[in-house]
Amino acid sequence: MKRFGTNMVKTLQKLVFLQVLLVAVFYLIMAPSAAFGQAKPGLIYKPAEGQGQSILNPSGDGYVSLTTAGFQYNDTDESEIPFFSSDTPV
């Protein structure tokens, strides 16, 4: 009877190890693909058509940021479009 219990514990330890290993492999595979999936900050990746093009992109360079370098520090100060933030909840 003692031997049966020892085998059961070893089997459970192997199952837990395999579960942890599978989760670790999953995150190692998925994390890099998620990290490299973002567009450059400020880049318009799906431009509007017709007269809507000039609303978010007044300069016509494909970015809502002031330069083609995108947003570096502050999207409020580095935006092509003048706007202000409201501290009062609406």
C-alpha atoms as an extended CHARMM CRD file, in Angstrom:
* protein
*
        90  EXT
         1         1  MET       CA              0.0000000000        0.0000000000        0.0000000000  PROA      1               0.0000000000
         2         2  LYS       CA              2.8540000000        2.3920000000        0.7450000000  PROA      2               0.0000000000
         3         3  ARG       CA              4.3130000000        1.8660000000       -2.7060000000  PROA      3               0.0000000000
         4         4  PHE       CA              1.0000000000        2.8080000000       -4.3460000000  PROA      4               0.0000000000
         5         5  GLY       CA              0.9640000000        6.1570000000       -2.4990000000  PROA      5               0.0000000000
         6         6  THR       CA              4.5510000000        6.9590000000       -3.4960000000  PROA      6               0.0000000000
         7         7  ASN       CA              3.8040000000        6.2760000000       -7.1690000000  PROA      7               0.0000000000
         8         8  MET       CA              0.6860000000        8.4330000000       -6.9800000000  PROA      8               0.0000000000
         9         9  VAL       CA              2.6500000000       11.3870000000       -5.5540000000  PROA      9               0.0000000000
        10        10  LYS       CA              5.3190000000       11.0570000000       -8.2470000000  PROA      10              0.0000000000
        11        11  THR       CA              2.6560000000       10.9250000000      -10.9400000000  PROA      11              0.0000000000
        12        12  LEU       CA              0.9720000000       14.0590000000       -9.5820000000  PROA      12              0.0000000000
        13        13  GLN       CA              4.3370000000       15.8370000000       -9.4050000000  PROA      13              0.0000000000
        14        14  LYS       CA              4.9750000000       14.9730000000      -13.0540000000  PROA      14              0.0000000000
        15        15  LEU       CA              1.5360000000       16.2610000000      -14.0560000000  PROA      15              0.0000000000
        16        16  VAL       CA              2.0530000000       19.5460000000      -12.2260000000  PROA      16              0.0000000000
        17        17  PHE       CA              5.4940000000       19.9250000000      -13.8070000000  PROA      17              0.0000000000
        18        18  LEU       CA              4.0480000000       19.3080000000      -17.2740000000  PROA      18              0.0000000000
        19        19  GLN       CA              1.2910000000       21.8720000000      -16.6890000000  PROA      19              0.0000000000
        20        20  VAL       CA              3.7970000000       24.4990000000      -15.5800000000  PROA      20              0.0000000000
        21        21  LEU       CA              6.0150000000       23.6610000000      -18.5420000000  PROA      21              0.0000000000
        22        22  LEU       CA              3.1310000000       23.9730000000      -21.0090000000  PROA      22              0.0000000000
        23        23  VAL       CA              2.0900000000       27.3560000000      -19.5950000000  PROA      23              0.0000000000
        24        24  ALA       CA              5.6970000000       28.5980000000      -19.7450000000  PROA      24              0.0000000000
        25        25  VAL       CA              6.0830000000       27.4610000000      -23.3680000000  PROA      25              0.0000000000
        26        26  PHE       CA              2.7620000000       29.0890000000      -24.2730000000  PROA      26              0.0000000000
        27        27  TYR       CA              3.8660000000       32.4540000000      -22.8610000000  PROA      27              0.0000000000
        28        28  LEU       CA              7.2740000000       32.2140000000      -24.4810000000  PROA      28              0.0000000000
        29        29  ILE       CA              5.6360000000       31.6740000000      -27.8510000000  PROA      29              0.0000000000
        30        30  MET       CA              2.8420000000       34.2430000000      -27.4830000000  PROA      30              0.0000000000
        31        31  ALA       CA              4.6290000000       37.1070000000      -25.6700000000  PROA      31              0.0000000000
        32        32  PRO       CA              6.9670000000       38.1330000000      -28.5140000000  PROA      32              0.0000000000
        33        33  SER       CA              4.1670000000       38.1520000000      -31.0680000000  PROA      33              0.0000000000
        34        34  ALA       CA              2.0940000000       40.4600000000      -28.8650000000  PROA      34              0.0000000000
        35        35  ALA       CA              5.0340000000       42.7580000000      -28.1360000000  PROA      35              0.0000000000
        36        36  PHE       CA              5.8440000000       43.3550000000      -31.7950000000  PROA      36              0.0000000000
        37        37  GLY       CA              2.2560000000       43.7600000000      -32.9570000000  PROA      37              0.0000000000
        38        38  GLN       CA              1.8010000000       47.4330000000      -32.1280000000  PROA      38              0.0000000000
        39        39  ALA       CA              1.9320000000       50.1960000000      -34.6740000000  PROA      39              0.0000000000
        40        40  LYS       CA              4.2420000000       53.1690000000      -34.2590000000  PROA      40              0.0000000000
        41        41  PRO       CA              2.6500000000       55.7080000000      -31.8490000000  PROA      41              0.0000000000
        42        42  GLY       CA              0.9460000000       58.3860000000      -33.9240000000  PROA      42              0.0000000000
        43        43  LEU       CA              0.8710000000       56.3760000000      -37.1650000000  PROA      43              0.0000000000
        44        44  ILE       CA             -2.4550000000       56.1950000000      -38.9650000000  PROA      44              0.0000000000
        45        45  TYR       CA             -2.5000000000       52.5880000000      -40.1690000000  PROA      45              0.0000000000
        46        46  LYS       CA             -5.9860000000       52.6970000000      -41.7060000000  PROA      46              0.0000000000
        47        47  PRO       CA             -6.5660000000       56.1610000000      -43.1690000000  PROA      47              0.0000000000
        48        48  ALA       CA            -10.0150000000       57.6310000000      -43.6530000000  PROA      48              0.0000000000
        49        49  GLU       CA            -11.3780000000       58.0870000000      -47.1510000000  PROA      49              0.0000000000
        50        50  GLY       CA            -12.8130000000       61.1730000000      -48.7870000000  PROA      50              0.0000000000
        51        51  GLN       CA            -13.1270000000       64.4160000000      -46.8270000000  PROA      51              0.0000000000
        52        52  GLY       CA            -12.4240000000       62.6340000000      -43.5180000000  PROA      52              0.0000000000
        53        53  GLN       CA             -8.7290000000       62.3830000000      -44.3710000000  PROA      53              0.0000000000
        54        54  SER       CA             -7.9070000000       65.9120000000      -43.2510000000  PROA      54              0.0000000000
        55        55  ILE       CA             -9.6470000000       65.6560000000      -39.8690000000  PROA      55              0.0000000000
        56        56  LEU       CA             -7.0400000000       63.5230000000      -38.0730000000  PROA      56              0.0000000000
        57        57  ASN       CA             -4.2270000000       64.1540000000      -40.5380000000  PROA      57              0.0000000000
        58        58  PRO       CA             -4.1830000000       67.8700000000      -41.4510000000  PROA      58              0.0000000000
        59        59  SER       CA             -0.6120000000       67.7770000000      -42.7940000000  PROA      59              0.0000000000
        60        60  GLY       CA             -1.2620000000       64.6820000000      -44.9480000000  PROA      60              0.0000000000
        61        61  ASP       CA              1.8780000000       62.8390000000      -43.7760000000  PROA      61              0.0000000000
        62        62  GLY       CA              0.0700000000       59.7640000000      -42.4050000000  PROA      62              0.0000000000
        63        63  TYR       CA              0.6150000000       60.6370000000      -38.7330000000  PROA      63              0.0000000000
        64        64  VAL       CA             -1.5310000000       62.3900000000      -36.1430000000  PROA      64              0.0000000000
        65        65  SER       CA              1.6840000000       63.4300000000      -34.3950000000  PROA      65              0.0000000000
        66        66  LEU       CA              3.5830000000       66.5920000000      -35.3430000000  PROA      66              0.0000000000
        67        67  THR       CA              6.4550000000       64.6300000000      -36.9060000000  PROA      67              0.0000000000
        68        68  THR       CA              6.8430000000       61.2480000000      -38.5840000000  PROA      68              0.0000000000
        69        69  ALA       CA              8.7690000000       60.0920000000      -35.5120000000  PROA      69              0.0000000000
        70        70  GLY       CA              5.4270000000       59.5880000000      -33.7510000000  PROA      70              0.0000000000
        71        71  PHE       CA              4.6900000000       60.4830000000      -30.1620000000  PROA      71              0.0000000000
        72        72  GLN       CA              7.8310000000       60.5470000000      -28.0480000000  PROA      72              0.0000000000
        73        73  TYR       CA              6.7900000000       61.9380000000      -24.6590000000  PROA      73              0.0000000000
        74        74  ASN       CA              3.3560000000       63.5210000000      -24.5850000000  PROA      74              0.0000000000
        75        75  ASP       CA              0.5540000000       62.9700000000      -27.0710000000  PROA      75              0.0000000000
        76        76  THR       CA             -1.2050000000       66.1960000000      -26.0190000000  PROA      76              0.0000000000
        77        77  ASP       CA              1.7490000000       68.4350000000      -26.8250000000  PROA      77              0.0000000000
        78        78  GLU       CA              2.9680000000       66.4690000000      -29.8530000000  PROA      78              0.0000000000
        79        79  SER       CA             -0.3330000000       66.1660000000      -31.7120000000  PROA      79              0.0000000000
        80        80  GLU       CA             -1.1200000000       67.8820000000      -35.0260000000  PROA      80              0.0000000000
        81        81  ILE       CA             -4.6070000000       68.5390000000      -33.7700000000  PROA      81              0.0000000000
        82        82  PRO       CA             -4.9550000000       71.2040000000      -31.0710000000  PROA      82              0.0000000000
        83        83  PHE       CA             -6.9950000000       69.9430000000      -28.1500000000  PROA      83              0.0000000000
        84        84  PHE       CA             -7.1530000000       70.3060000000      -24.3940000000  PROA      84              0.0000000000
        85        85  SER       CA             -8.0340000000       67.9500000000      -21.5850000000  PROA      85              0.0000000000
        86        86  SER       CA            -11.0010000000       68.4240000000      -19.3410000000  PROA      86              0.0000000000
        87        87  ASP       CA            -10.4420000000       67.7610000000      -15.6640000000  PROA      87              0.0000000000
        88        88  THR       CA            -14.1290000000       68.0420000000      -14.9030000000  PROA      88              0.0000000000
        89        89  PRO       CA            -16.1330000000       64.8210000000      -15.4280000000  PROA      89              0.0000000000
        90        90  VAL       CA            -18.9640000000       65.2580000000      -17.8660000000  PROA      90              0.0000000000
